Amino acid sequence: MPQPIRLKDHEKDARLVKRRVLVGGAVIILLTCVLILRMYYLQVIQYEHHSTLAENNRIHVQPLPPTRGLIYDRNGVIIADNRPSFSLTVTRERAGDWRGVLDTVVEVLELSEEERALFERRVRQGRRPFEPVPILFELSEEQIARIAVNQFRLPGVEVAAQLVRHYPQQEHFAHSVGYVGRINEQELQRLDPTDYAGTHHIGKTGIERFYEEELHGEVGYEEVETNARGRVLRVLNRVDPKPGKDIVLSLDVKLQEAAENALGGRRGAVVAIDPNNGEVLAMVSQPSFDPNPFVTGISFKAYGELRDSIDQPLYNRVLRGLYPPGSTIKPMVAVAGLDAGVVTPTTRVFDPGFYQLPNHSHKYRNWNRNGDGWVDLNLAIARSNDTYFYDLAHKMGVDRMHDYMSRFGLGQRVALDMFEETAGLMPSRDWKRARYRQPWYPGETLILGIGQGYMQTTPLQLAQATALMATRGKWIRPHLAKSVDGRQPVDPNPIPDIVLRDPKFWDYGIHGMEEVLHGARGTARKVGDSAVYRIAGKSGTAQVVAIKQGEKYDRNKIQERHRDHALFIGFAPAQKPQIAVAVMVENGESGSGVAAPVVKQVMDAWLLDKETGQLKAEFALPTPAEVSQR
């Protein structure tokens, strides 16, 4: 049966449409209100916040690293300068897949896998966000061109021009001036992020490290406007950085070369000091190394060769090398004995070739097994007679020995501006009890009197002790910096002078040192005879391995590196000291035969006029007539 057809209700449809229009209009009005309110909130209430964000996206503050201060020798010869260089930098946050970018860099520049590993190590090191990290230094023109052509493949990679530290003297001052290197993670944590913004290098050793604050300078900045890709459009504001302060060292390039030539390629150390002001004139540690590769990052292979070398070129023998001083300290022991009142200048000791403690059978041998007979203080120094100084040390005792030798700087840091200096060791009863839990034995005092046993000194300490003999106890700390930004360094903790009961005690010790080179029985008279001025000096031999009681030293039975070290100290001219020198030649065996000629060559290079072969005018000694007129 067919269904009835329903008629359309136009009025109902009209009402439905009207309701829908009203609801839709209300929704539109509501959304419009919400949009207006949101716009009002963002553009009015949050105006300052979002305008700052927008400004930061457009304007960036870029640090301007300061130019590092230069380092000169005393005559104005440049020792450390800054050389322009093009470097390849990577900003990790902008590079995205930075490991893939490094792979592309290696491919484009045709580098090795070792260099790829070095790049990754540098990028992974601690750094500040969005800070470009240099990964390759001293780019060639070809490398720069390759990077430019492949720039679209290298996001976050840029070629930056910067000044890189350079040491034109290379290995000659590696142990004194030191070098700079990349800032590591530990250093990054302790450094002020503002002061070192944009700086990638810091002083690692030597003068570069000790005077880092002065050499670094103050960072500057510039506000730049950039586009969406980070390209700089214009500079809005700039504050220039303040360059680091220049440093003039007391070192002399020519004297340094003369000292190196005098060593003749042998392992050892040479220190020359002006005793009148503490300026270090030469400081040689051989073998040495070229510090320039450390600035831009030395390869693993090259560093391994330096580190594992049997000759230890990285080892600073002047400041860190510890050696028994041997007989070089006998003049100081003699002065101490005079001041302590245990001996007089005329005190004599009979030397049969050995010394024995009362009620002991052990014989402490003199280097001259035949003995020197009756020996007084002057002859004991000239002949380096061990027996006399065994007896003197026994009379003084270890306590007074420790006190006097400490006043000469042994067993303590003596330098004013040398960061790596080692204190050495001046043993005492308390030290041995704490170190070995043993008492101090009388025999140990005897060998202490000839500079053997537990005593350990650096060549710098021996040079300073020599300077103290030359100035008769006037304490001036040795220092490398002659001036920093035109100002002389100041000792914040001066050491008191050595004051004796009678100043003439110095004369007795110095006269004995002169007899070493100019006396008829002096151990280094061959060297003294060839000098045109008087030298006060003392030889020394430091044992490397012990020799059994009763045995003689036989160099043919001992390995070369187990042979005795040769030492010599001296100052000149003896009447008016202008230079004090300490020399140590590893395994050189003879202080008088090997080390003494080195001392004289260094003194000649400083004191003598090359043309005339006589003392320079500024070092000329007064004539007897001039002395009498005074």
MOKAMO-V868189 format. One record per pair of residues at least 24 apart in sequence whose C-alpha atoms are under 6 Angstrom apart, sorted by the first residue. I is the first residue (numbers start at 1). GAP is how many residues later the second one is. D is the distance in Angstrom with one decimal. If there is no record, write none. Layout:
# MOKAMO-V868189
I & GAP & D
I & GAP & D
This chain:
# MOKAMO-V868189
58 & 167 & 5.5
58 & 168 & 5.4
59 & 165 & 5.4
59 & 166 & 4.5
60 & 163 & 5.6
60 & 164 & 5.4
61 & 161 & 5.7
61 & 162 & 4.5
62 & 159 & 5.5
62 & 160 & 5.4
63 & 134 & 5.9
63 & 135 & 5.6
63 & 157 & 5.9
63 & 158 & 4.3
64 & 155 & 5.8
64 & 156 & 4.7
64 & 157 & 4.9
65 & 133 & 5.3
65 & 134 & 5.6
65 & 154 & 5.1
66 & 151 & 5.6
66 & 152 & 5.9
66 & 153 & 5.3
66 & 175 & 5.1
66 & 176 & 5.8
66 & 177 & 5.0
67 & 176 & 4.7
68 & 147 & 5.5
68 & 148 & 5.1
68 & 176 & 4.8
69 & 146 & 4.6
69 & 175 & 4.1
69 & 176 & 4.7
69 & 177 & 4.5
70 & 176 & 4.7
71 & 175 & 5.9
71 & 176 & 4.8
71 & 177 & 5.9
72 & 176 & 4.8
72 & 177 & 6.0
73 & 175 & 5.7
73 & 176 & 4.8
73 & 178 & 5.4
73 & 179 & 5.7
74 & 175 & 5.4
74 & 176 & 5.0
74 & 177 & 5.9
74 & 178 & 5.8
79 & 88 & 5.9
79 & 90 & 6.0
80 & 86 & 5.8
80 & 87 & 4.8
81 & 84 & 5.9
81 & 85 & 5.4
82 & 81 & 5.5
82 & 82 & 5.3
82 & 83 & 4.6
82 & 84 & 5.6
83 & 80 & 5.2
83 & 81 & 5.2
84 & 78 & 5.7
84 & 79 & 4.4
85 & 53 & 5.2
85 & 76 & 5.8
85 & 77 & 5.5
85 & 78 & 5.9
86 & 52 & 5.2
86 & 53 & 5.4
86 & 74 & 5.6
86 & 75 & 4.5
87 & 49 & 5.6
87 & 50 & 4.4
87 & 51 & 5.8
87 & 52 & 6.0
87 & 72 & 5.7
87 & 73 & 5.3
88 & 46 & 5.6
88 & 47 & 5.8
88 & 48 & 5.1
88 & 70 & 5.9
88 & 71 & 4.7
89 & 43 & 5.6
89 & 44 & 5.1
89 & 45 & 4.1
89 & 46 & 5.7
89 & 68 & 5.7
89 & 69 & 5.4
90 & 42 & 5.3
90 & 43 & 5.2
90 & 66 & 5.5
90 & 67 & 4.6
91 & 39 & 5.9
91 & 41 & 4.4
91 & 65 & 5.0
93 & 37 & 5.9
94 & 62 & 4.8
95 & 60 & 4.9
95 & 61 & 4.3
101 & 53 & 5.9
126 & 59 & 4.9
170 & 120 & 4.9
171 & 117 & 5.6
171 & 118 & 4.8
171 & 119 & 4.4
174 & 117 & 5.9
175 & 141 & 5.9
176 & 30 & 5.3
177 & 29 & 4.9
177 & 30 & 4.7
178 & 27 & 4.6
178 & 28 & 4.1
178 & 30 & 5.8
179 & 25 & 5.9
179 & 26 & 5.8
179 & 29 & 5.9
179 & 112 & 5.9
180 & 24 & 5.2
180 & 115 & 5.5
181 & 113 & 5.9
181 & 114 & 4.7
195 & 24 & 5.8
210 & 209 & 5.8
214 & 30 & 5.9
214 & 31 & 5.5
215 & 29 & 4.4
215 & 30 & 5.2
216 & 28 & 4.8
217 & 25 & 5.5
217 & 26 & 4.8
217 & 27 & 3.6
218 & 24 & 4.9
245 & 240 & 5.2
246 & 239 & 5.3
247 & 236 & 5.9
247 & 237 & 4.6
248 & 234 & 5.5
248 & 235 & 5.3
249 & 231 & 5.5
249 & 232 & 4.4
249 & 233 & 4.8
250 & 29 & 5.6
250 & 30 & 5.8
250 & 31 & 5.7
250 & 230 & 5.5
250 & 231 & 5.8
250 & 232 & 4.8
251 & 29 & 6.0
251 & 30 & 4.4
251 & 31 & 5.4
252 & 29 & 5.7
256 & 26 & 5.0
259 & 343 & 5.5
262 & 336 & 5.2
267 & 319 & 5.5
268 & 316 & 5.3
268 & 317 & 4.3
268 & 318 & 5.3
269 & 48 & 6.0
269 & 49 & 5.7
269 & 314 & 5.8
269 & 315 & 5.2
270 & 312 & 5.9
270 & 313 & 4.6
271 & 310 & 5.6
271 & 311 & 5.3
272 & 308 & 5.6
272 & 309 & 4.4
273 & 306 & 5.6
273 & 307 & 5.1
274 & 304 & 5.7
274 & 305 & 4.7
275 & 192 & 4.8
278 & 198 & 5.4
278 & 199 & 5.7
278 & 200 & 4.3
279 & 199 & 5.7
279 & 200 & 5.4
280 & 199 & 5.8
280 & 200 & 5.5
285 & 32 & 5.5
287 & 26 & 4.8
288 & 25 & 4.7
318 & 141 & 5.2
318 & 142 & 5.8
319 & 102 & 4.5
320 & 101 & 5.8
320 & 102 & 5.2
321 & 137 & 5.5
322 & 134 & 5.4
322 & 135 & 5.2
322 & 136 & 5.1
323 & 133 & 5.1
323 & 134 & 5.4
324 & 128 & 5.6
324 & 131 & 5.7
324 & 132 & 4.8
324 & 218 & 5.5
325 & 126 & 5.1
326 & 124 & 5.7
326 & 125 & 4.0
326 & 126 & 5.6
326 & 214 & 4.9
326 & 215 & 5.2
326 & 216 & 5.0
327 & 123 & 5.2
327 & 124 & 5.7
327 & 213 & 4.3
328 & 210 & 5.3
328 & 211 & 5.5
328 & 212 & 4.9
331 & 178 & 5.3
335 & 170 & 5.9
335 & 174 & 5.8
345 & 32 & 5.5
346 & 30 & 5.8
347 & 29 & 5.6
348 & 27 & 5.2
348 & 28 & 4.3
349 & 25 & 5.6
349 & 26 & 5.3
349 & 39 & 5.9
350 & 24 & 4.3
351 & 36 & 6.0
354 & 33 & 6.0
355 & 32 & 5.5
378 & 134 & 4.8
381 & 131 & 5.2
382 & 130 & 5.6
382 & 133 & 5.2
382 & 134 & 4.2
382 & 140 & 4.8
383 & 139 & 5.6
383 & 140 & 5.8
389 & 60 & 5.8
390 & 56 & 4.7
390 & 59 & 6.0
393 & 53 & 5.5
393 & 56 & 5.0
394 & 52 & 5.9
398 & 47 & 5.5
408 & 57 & 5.4
414 & 63 & 6.0
415 & 62 & 5.4
415 & 63 & 5.0
415 & 64 & 5.9
416 & 61 & 5.7
416 & 63 & 5.2
417 & 62 & 5.7
424 & 32 & 5.2
424 & 33 & 4.9
425 & 30 & 5.5
425 & 31 & 4.8
426 & 29 & 5.3
463 & 118 & 5.7
463 & 119 & 4.8
467 & 113 & 5.6
473 & 24 & 5.5
473 & 25 & 4.5
513 & 24 & 4.8
513 & 25 & 5.9
524 & 68 & 5.0
533 & 40 & 5.9
534 & 39 & 5.4
534 & 40 & 5.4
535 & 37 & 4.9
535 & 38 & 5.7
535 & 39 & 5.3
536 & 34 & 5.3
536 & 35 & 5.5
536 & 38 & 5.5
537 & 32 & 5.3
537 & 33 & 3.7
538 & 30 & 5.7
538 & 31 & 5.4
539 & 28 & 5.8
539 & 29 & 4.3
539 & 52 & 4.9
539 & 53 & 5.5
540 & 27 & 4.8
540 & 28 & 5.8
540 & 51 & 5.1
541 & 24 & 5.7
541 & 25 & 5.0
541 & 26 & 5.9
541 & 50 & 5.8
561 & 26 & 5.9
563 & 24 & 4.8
564 & 25 & 4.5
565 & 24 & 5.2
566 & 24 & 5.0
566 & 25 & 4.2
566 & 29 & 5.8
567 & 24 & 4.7
567 & 28 & 5.5
568 & 27 & 5.4
568 & 28 & 5.5
